[in-house]
Amino acid sequence: MSIHTMSRGTLAISKHEKNLRQLRCCVSRSPFITLHHCHGGSMKDMGWHVGVGQKQNPFLQIPLKDDYHIGDMGIDSGMGVETWEERFGRQWDHLIWVNDQLPYNIFAEAVRWEEANRKSQPSTATKRSNGVA
């Protein structure tokens, strides 16, 4: 995969999302996916949680089959994040899998995005970087 970057050295979000759409579902390995912005649960445990109403980091997304995203077994449906993670794995672990599939470090890109977009109040994740990169 070729990587296009924006002038400030950060991978373009659109390119990252295009790359994510080439992956299979993190849970079922189905090729039919939607993109899920990771939040709550293990993300909070790892220091990557933002408040309600704040924009989610676009580099912290995982590919999920619709059933696991918004369907009956969906993380963003009535199941809730904690129950979903107990049943289908931690979002953080799925992000590590995604990172291993791509030719760039999504966690480094996420930190750069945080620094560029949350200048007035860097998140905990930006302050401590991350445990993987």
PEUR-V458569 format. One record per backbone hydrogen bond with DSSP energy under -1.0 kcal/mol. NH is the residue of the N-H (numbers start at 1). CO is the residue of the C=O. Records with the same first field share a line. If there is no record, write none. Layout:
# PEUR-V458569
NH->CO + CO
This chain:
# PEUR-V458569
6->10
9->6
12->4
16->12
17->13
18->14
19->15
20->16
21->17
22->19
23->20
25->30
26->63
29->25
34->64
36->62
38->60
43->40
45->41
46->42
47->44
48->43
54->51
60->57
62->36
64->34
68->65
70->66
71->66
74->71
75->68
76->69
77->74
84->80
85->81
86->82
87->83
88->84
89->85
94->90
95->91
96->92
97->93
98->94
99->95
100->96
101->97
102->98
109->105
110->106
111->107
112->108
113->109
114->110
115->111
116->112
117->113
118->114
125->47
127->123
128->124
